[in-house]
Amino acid sequence: MLDRLRTAISTLGRTTKAAANRTISLVSSYLYDAKWLIDTTWTSLIKETYGKNSVVYACIKELCRGVPEATLRAYTGEDDDKKALDRQHELMQLIRRPNELMTEYEMLELATIHLAVVGKTVWWKERNNLGRPIALWPLRPDRVGPIYAPLDGKPGQKLLAGWSYQDPTTGGYIGIPRRDTFTINFPDPDGESGGIVEGLGPLSVLSREVAADNKATEHVGALMANHAQPTVVILVKESGLTEEDAKLIKAKFRSDFGGSNLGTPGVMDGESDVKILGFSLKDLEFPGLRDNAEARICSVLGVPAVLAGVHVGLKESNQRATTKELREYFTETTLSAYWRRYADQFTLELAADFGEGIYCEFDTSTVKALAGQRLEAMQPIKEGFAAGIVMVNQYREKLSLPSLPPEYGEVFYIPNSVTVVPATDAAKAVLDQRAQENIERQQERMALQEPRPEEGEGRDDEAQKPTKSIKAVDPREEAERRLQKALEALFSKLASDIAGKIVKGEAVDDTFLAVAFGSVIEPQLVEAATAEGIRIAAEVVVAFDPAVINQAAVDWARAHAGEMIPKIAETTRKAVGDTVAKYAATPGMTRGELEAMLRQSGFSAVRAEAIAVSEVTDAYSAATDSYQAMLKEAGLDMERVWHASGDELVCPLCGPLNNKPESEWEKASPGTGTKGPKRHVRCRCKTTLRMRKGQPNA
């Protein structure tokens, strides 16, 4: 046995070594570097199937509507580390706008048509001077063919060197390297490479069925053009009728009773007769033939007949699955296969040009046909959240919403009707201990808040010792502080970066400034508005789902940032322009002096504070407005009440509005069209909610 094993290993080693020195050819050698293998079936298939057959067109249009419904996205990382690329990333911009004439939807639509017809779609990757793809251009399938190469050819070529494109103007061939193309195909196992390169489309397989259906349609059309009149035979009394006489009689009959004269009365002698070769009108469209062709067309293209609206599907729609079930089936089978094929090729042939670790997937969260499955998958997490055993952030993660800060997100919402009853002595002991600790902490807080006796009122030595004071943190001041610190850090970096650009003579891009401000300000506004919304919920004792409050904050912050950040960037640009002018007029100014000048103008701590105060005021005001709207939708009509800032910054504009309901704001400040805080820069006013007068419990 050992001898046989040694012999097998020895033989395997020799075989492997010999195979390593031998090239396996997958393509006939006479095809290497050929540039004339152009597919000529495209034009005929397009004209005779997609362009002429209504069933084919309906099925392909259903595919073209379904495939782009999911959004193609690029990601890095996997599982818990999975992160979607920003919309401003070069790859995402290329997917959203493949070229100056097409959108992502149109790209997927055209690629789907190519695959359905000939089973192959080839796109040229236009590159910039740095070699990065900046556009994807579709190549007509009948003008492009593969250029095969041996496996031991040039590095990177192997089986496919590239594609040969026939210039429609000159008729000449243009060789396109493989790395400059993006291709997707339905494999043709009978192809020269065995299906690795060549494609076989559904319509190539359906050509006979489509031809039969087209012929049936043409026949019916011809009959209808003749008012659905079948052939007739004219019987005459004379015997020995010559061929010339027969032609004259036939022409006379056609002239008198055919075409526009169809249906007019005719007069013949008594011995002549007209026989009609009749048929039943119910057989006019050859139902068996038509149904068979339609069913095969829908089957090969992977589209349920009901969704395409063809006769064979409508006839059986009441006997089988519902339209909703069929659409879900269509999405799970046909469309999901397209999404997987597209995503794999985008990852392999496009994402690799933008760095390692990037891959593409379709986001199906917006696909309507899968909504039922998403709800079914969410049911356990929803029930867990309602029962108080799933945290807010866990629930939000399943809803694809951003996490909240720990104090709002890492908490459980336990229903008021639930009573916690310990099931064991150990659990009871822990709960009792925690309850006692809470009582002791509460007593300590109350003791620290008791007023100290005035001097000379019998204080003992222990009472005269200084006591610690606890100052409650104002959430609003904390939000302003966080945003101010974030802006100061951003200003410091921007001042340094812009100073470097000015010294080098480079231009400062407005878009760059807007993106920088948005990345800092928008998340802070979302956090501030969400926190204020949750505080309002506790104040009015009518709580909504924190996820809903946060989503309202996200929507507002995104819209608000779109209007406000360009203004901040424009003010900054003007400050930078003034600094550049001073720099140009001051020979010998160092980069450090230039940076210090920037910090004193558009990037100062004073400006950071002003922006922070104003924007947090906007966030708080928006939170109140949003909660008021949600309450009204729930049937509670509450009004806003203005509260002027209690510090020394109260101004004549806001002072008269203090404690006024919104119905009186215009009266207190005529002609201003006041809609709520803020009224000016650094405004720190806010609003609260109360029941309108005349309402129950007002």
N, C-alpha and C positions, 0 to 999 in steps of 0.2 A: 504493500500500500504506500509506504513512504517513497519507494522508488518511483511509483506512478505519479505521486505528487510532485517529486523533484523534476520529473520529465515534463509534466504539464507547465510548471513554473518556467522551466528553461525554454520550452516552446513559445510560451506567451511572451517572454522577454524578447526573443528573436522576432516574433511577429510584430510586436509593438514598435521595435526599433526600425524594422523595415517599413512599417506604415508611416513612421515619422519622416522618413526620407522620400515619401512618395506623395505627389499632389493628386487630390481627387478632383476631377473636372466635372462640374455640374452643367456645363453648357458646351454645345458643339464648338470645336475650335474655330471653325470657319466664321462663326458669329462674333468672335472677339473684335472689339472696337468698331463693329459695324454701326452705321448711323442711318440706316434706311428702314428699320423695322417699325414702320408707322402703322398703327391700327386703323384699318379703313372701315370698320363696322359702325363707327360712331354716327356718321351722317345718316345712314339708312335706318338705324335703330331710332334715332331722334325723330326723323320724319315719319316713319311708319308706325311707331309705337307711342312714344311720349307725345308727339305732336299731332297724332291722328286718332288715337284710341282714348275715349273718355274714361274708361275703367282704369287704364294705366295711369292716366294723368291724375285721377282722383286718389289713387293709392299713393303715388309719389308725393302729391301735395300733402297728404296726411302725414307721411314720413317727414316732410319738410317743415310741417308745423310742430311735430312732436319732438324732434331732435333738438332744436334750439330752445325748447321750453326750459330745459335745465341750463344753468349758467356754468361755463367752463372757468375754473379757478386754478391758481397755482399755489402750492404749499411747500413748506419745509417741515422736517420732523415728522414723527408718527405718534399715534396714540395720544398720551397726555401732553406730549411736546409738539403736537401738530399745530402749525400756525399758518394762516393764510397770508400770502404776500399782499402788501399794500397796493391799492389801485394805481398808485403812481409809479409802481415798479415797471421797468421797461418791458418785461414779458407780459404783464397784465395789460399795459397800454397797447401792445402789439395784438393781443387776443381781442381786446375791445374794438380796435380799429386796425384790421389787417392791412389795409391800404387806404389811400385817400378817397377811394370810391365805394368802399364796402364797410359794413359793420360786422360784428361777430355773428349776428343772426344770419346775415346774407352769406357769410363765408360757410357756415355749417349747412345752410340750405343748398348752396351750389355744390358743395362736396357730396352731399347726400344724393343729389340728382346724378352726379358723375358715377357714384358707386352703384346706384340702382340701374343705370343704363349699361355701362361697360365694366363695372366692378373695379374701377381704378380712378383715383384722382391724384394729380401731380401739381404741386404749387412751387413756384420759384421764390426763394428767399433772397430778397434784395438786402444788401448789407451796406453799412456806412464805412467810413475810412478805417474805423477801429475793428472792423470785422463782425460787428453785432448786427443781427437781423433787424431791419427797421420796417419791412413790409413783406407781405405774402401775396403773390400774384398767381391766379389760377391759369393753368395751361390747358388749352382745349385738347381733349383726349385724342382726337384724330390728327393732332400736330406734334405729338410727343411719343417717343419710343425709347426702349432701354438700350444702353450701350453696355454690353456684357464685357467682363474682363476675367482673365484666369485668376485662380486663387493665389498664385505666386506672382501676381502682377505688382503694380505700384502699391506702396503702403496706403491702407485705407480704402482701396478699391475692392479687392477680393472679387466677389461675384458680380457686383454692379459698379461700373466705373462712373456712370452718370446717366443723363438722358439727352437724347437728340431731339431738338426742337426745330420744326420746319417753319421758317420765316414765311408768313402768308404773302408778303410783298415780293420777295425775290425768289422764293421757292428753295433757297439754300438751307443747309442744316447748321444749327448752332449747338455746340456741345456744352452741356451744363453739368459741372461736377456734382457728384452725389451729395456732398456736404451742403450744396446750395439749393437742395430741393427738399420738399416735405411731401411724403407720399402715404396714401392709405389704399389698401386693395382688399378685395374678396379673392382669395387664392384660386388660381386656375391650375389644377393638378396636371392638366395636359400641356401647360406652358413649357417653354424651353428650359426654365430653371425648376420646373416641378411645382410652380405656384408660389415661389418665394418673391418673384418680381411681377409676374403676369397676373392679371385680374380677369375674373369671369363674372359679369353682371347678371342680375335676375332677368333683365329683358333679353339678354342673349339667349337664355334658356327658354324664354316664353315666346320666341319669335313665331312659332307655328300657331300657338293658341291665339296670339294677338292677330295674326294674319287671318285666321278663321273668323274671329270676331269682326274684323274689319270688312271681310267679304260679306258677311251676313248683314252688316250695317249698310254697305253699298247696295246690296240687293234690295233691301227694304226701301232705301232711298230712291232707287230707280223705279220701284213699283209705285211709291207715293207720288213721284213726279208725274206718273201716268194715272193719277187718281186711283191708285191701287187696282187697276184693271188688268186682269190676266190676259193671256194670249187667246185669240179667237180663230176659228176655222170657217171659211166661207164656202158653202156648198152651192154649186151652180148646176143648172139643168142640162147644159150642153156636155156631150161626151167628146173626147178627143181634144180637150183644151190644150192649146199650145202654151209654151213657157212664156212667150211674149204676151199672150192674152192674160195669163195669170198675174204677171207683173203689173199690167194696166189696171186690173180689177183691184189688186192689193193697194196700189198707189191711190186709186180713186177712193177706196174705203178709208184709208188713213187720212186722206185730205178732208173727207166729209165728216168723219166721226172721231178723229184723234186730236190731240193737242187741245187748243182752246175750244174746239167744237165738240169736245167730249160731253155726252149727255144730251145732244140735240136729237130730235126725232129722225128716224130714217125710213125710206120707202123702197121696197124691193118687189120684184114680180113674184107671182104666186109659187113658182117652182124653185126659187132660190131660198137658201136657208143659212143662218149664222149659228154656229155651235161655239159655246164658251167653254174653254178648258178651265173649269172652276176649281177653287180651293177654299178652305175655311179661313176666315180672317184671324181666328185664334192661333193658327199656325203661321201667321204672317212673319213673325220674328224668330221662328225656329227655336222655341223656348228651351228644348233640351240642349241644343248646340250652344246657345247663348249662355245658359246657366253653367254649363260645364266649363266653358272658356273663362267666364267671369270668376268662378270659384278657383280655378288654377292660377289665374293672374293674382288674385288676392292672397292665395296661399304662398306662392313663391316670393312675393314682396313682403310677406309677413304682416299684412294689414287685415284685420277682421272685416268681412264684407259689409257689415252693418255700418261701421265707421266710415267706409268709403262711400256709402249710400248707393251701392249697386243693387240690382234687382234681386239677385240670389240671396243676398243678406237680408233685405227688407222683407222678403217673402217668408223667411224662417225666423225673424226676430222675435216673434211672440212665443216660439216653441223652445227657445234656448235661453242663454244667459241674457241679463239686462245689458243695456248699453253701457252703464256704469261699470259693470263687471268686465265687459269686453274691453273697455278702455284701460282698465287696470291691468288686464291680461296683456294687452298690446304694449303697455308701458314696461311691465315686468320682463317681457320676452324680447320683443323686437327692439324697442328703444334702448333698453338697458344694454343690449349687445352693441348697438351703435355707440353708446356713451363709453363703454369699455374700450372698444376698438379705437375710437378717436383719442381718448385720454392716454392710452398706451403710446400711440404714435406721437402725440404732442409732447409727451415726456421724453421719448427716445430721440426724436428728430428736431425738437425745437427748444424745450426747456434746457437741454444740455448746453446750448449756446450761451446760457446766462448764468452758469455756475453749477457746481456739484450739489447734490442733495435736493434739487428742486424737482417737483413732480406735479403733474396736472390731474385733476379729477373734476367730475361734474357735480355741482351742488344741486341736488334734487329736492331741496327743502321747499321750493316754490312750485313744484310740479303738482297740479291739482289732482291728477289721478291717484297720487300716492298719499293724499291728505288723510284718508281713512286709516292707512297703515301707520302714519305718524301719530295720529290720535290714539290708536290702539297701543302703540309702543309707549306713549306718554302716560297712559292710564295708571300703571303702577306707581310711577313717580308722583303723579298728581294726587293719588289717594294717600301716598305716604306723606306728602306735604300737608294735606288737609288734616291728617291724623297727628301731625306734629312730630313725625319721626324722620323727616327729611329737611335739611337746612335750606334756607332761602337761596344761598349760592349754588347748592346742588340742583335745586329746581331751576334756577336761572341758566345753569350750564346746559341742561337738557333743552331749554328754549333758545339756545344760542344767543343769550344775552350776556353782556359783560358782568363780571362779579362786582358786588357791592363791598364797601369797606367792612372789615370784620365786625364792627359794632352793629351793622345792619344786615350783613349777609351770613355770618356764621352764627345764626340763631335759629331756634325752632319756634313756629307759631302753633302753640297748643290750644285747642278749642277751650272756651270758658266752661263748657259743660263737662269737661273731663276732670275727674277727681283722681289724683295719684294715690293709690293704696299700695303700701309695701306688701310684697308677697312673702318675704322672709324676715326673720329677726335681724339679719345683717343689714338688709336694705332699710329697715325701720331705724336702726341705730344711726346709720349714715344720714338719713333725712332729719332725724331729731337733732343731730349734731350741727348740721347746716342751718337748721332753723334757729338754734340757740346762737350760733355765730352771727346770723343776720340781725337778731335782736340786740346783741352786744354792739355791733357796728352802728346800728341806728341810734342807740343810746349815746355812743361816743360822739356822733355827729351832732346830736341835739345839745350835748354838753358844750361843745365848741361854739355853738351858735348862740348860747345864752349871753345876755348883756352883762358886762362887767360892772360891779358896783362902783359908784363915784368914790373918789378918795376921801377918807375920813368917815365913811359910813360903816365902820366896824369890820373892815376887811381883816381876816387873819393873815398870818405870814404866808400861808400856802396860797391864799387867794391873790396875794400881791405879786406872786411870781408871774412873769410874762406868759401869756397863753398863746398857743399857735392859732393862727387864723387861716381859714380855708376860703380861698376865693374861687367861686364857681367860674368855670371856663365858658365864655360866651361863644356858642358855636359859630355865630356870624363873624366875630373877631378872629376866631381860629381859621375860618375859611379865607378871610381877607389876608391873614398872615401867610397862609400856605401859598396862595396865589402870588402874593408880593414876593416871597422868597424864590418861587419858581421863576418869576419874571426877572428878578435881579440876577439869578444864575444865567438865564438866557441872555440878558443884556450884556453880561460880562463876556460870554462866549462870542456873541455877535459883534461886540465892539472890537474884540481881538481879531476875529476873522475878517471883518470889513476893513479894519486898519491894514491888514496884510494885503487885501485886494487893492486898496487905494495905492499903497506903496508900489505894488507891481503894475499899476495902471490898468487893472481889470475892472469891468463894470459890475455894479451891484444889482442883481436881478430882483425885481419886485416880487416875482413868484416865490423866490427863495425866502424872502422876508415873510410873506403871507403863510407859507407852509410852516416856518419856524414858530410863528406866533400861534397858529392853529394847533400845533402839536402840544403846546403848553397850556393854552387858555381853555380849549374846548373840554378836555377831561376834567379840569377843575370846576368848570361851570356845571357839568353833569353831576359831579359829586355834591356841590353846594345845593343845587335845585332838588336833588333826590333827598338829601338830609332834611331840607326845609319841608318838603312834601310829607315825609314821615312824621316830622314834628307837628305839622298841621293836623295830621290824622289823629294824633293823641289829643290835640287841643279841642277839636270839634267832636271827638268821640264817634267818628264815623270813618272806619278804616277801609282802605282799598288794598288790593294785592300790591305789595312792594314792587313786584316786577312791572306792574302797570305804571306805578308812579315813576319808576326809573326809566321806562321806555318813553314816557312823556317828556322827562328831562332830557333824554338823548335826542329826541326829535326837535325839541326847542333849541338845545345848544347847537345842534348842527345848522339849523336855519339861522339862528342868531349870529353864529360865527361867520357864516357866509356873507352877512351884511356888515358886521362890525370889523372883522379882521382886515379886510382890504383898506378900510379907513385908517386903522392903526398903522398898517404897512405904508400907506401913502404919507402919513405924517412923519413916519420914520425916514422914508426916502427923502423928503424935503430937508430934514435935519442932516442927513448924510450929505445931500447936495451942498448945503451951506458949509459943512465941514470940509468937503473937497475943495470948494472955492477958497477957503481960508488956507488950506494946505498948499494949494497952488500959488497963492500970493505970499507965502512965507517960506522962502528958500532956507534949506538947512533944517527944517522941522523933522525931528526923529519920529520913528514909528510909535515909541512910547508916548511922546507928546500928542501925537495924532489920536492914539487910543484914549488918552485922558480927555481930550477935547470931545470925543464921541460920548464918553461916559457922562459928560456934563450937559449934553444936549439931548439927543433922542434916546439915550440908553442910561438915564439917570435913575437913582433910587426913588427920587421924588415922583418921576413919571410912573415907575412901577407901582408905587403906592396908589396914585390916582387911578390907574387902570384897575387895580385890584378892588378898590372900594366901589368904583362905579359898576364893574361887571358883577360883583357879588350882589349888589343891590338889584341889578337886572335879574339875576338868577332867583333871588328870593321873591321878587315880584312875579316872575313867570311861574314859580311853583304855586303861589297863591291863586293866580289866574287859572292855572291848570286844574287845581283841586276844586275851585269854584265851578268850573265847567263839568267835572266829573260828578259833583254833588247834584248839579242841576239835571244832568242826564239821569241820575238815580231818583229824581223827584224832590230834591231839597233845594229850595231857592234861597241862597244866602248872598249877602252883600259884603263888599269890601269896605274896610274902615282904614283911613289913613292915620299913620302914626309917625310924626316927625321925630327926627333923631333927638335924643336927650342930651347931646353934648353941645359944645360951644359952636359947632358948625351949622346950627340951625340958621336958615337964611329967611329973608322976607318972602321968598317964593313959596317955601314949604310950610312956614309957620302958620299961616291962616288956615291951612288944610288939616291941622292936627285934630284928631278924633272926629273928623267929618266922614260920613258915609259917602260912597261914590255918587249917590244921587245929588249931593250938594257940592261936589268938587268944582263944577263949572260955575256955580253961584259964588263960591268963595274966591275963585280966580277966573273972572270973566274973560272970554276971548282967547284963552290959552289952549283949549281943547285937551285938557289934562286927562290922561288915560290911566295914570298910576305912576309910581316911582319907576325910574329916576327922572327928576326934572332938570338936573344939571350935573356937571362933573363933580365927583366926590359926594354925591347925594347918598345919604345913609338912611333915608326914610324906608318904611316898610308898610305892609298892609296886613290886617287880620280879617277873619271871616265871622259874621254874626248873622242870625236869622233876620230877614227883612221884617219890618214892622207890619203887623196885620197877619203874619204867618203864625201857625201854632207854635207855642213855646217861645215866641219872639220876646 
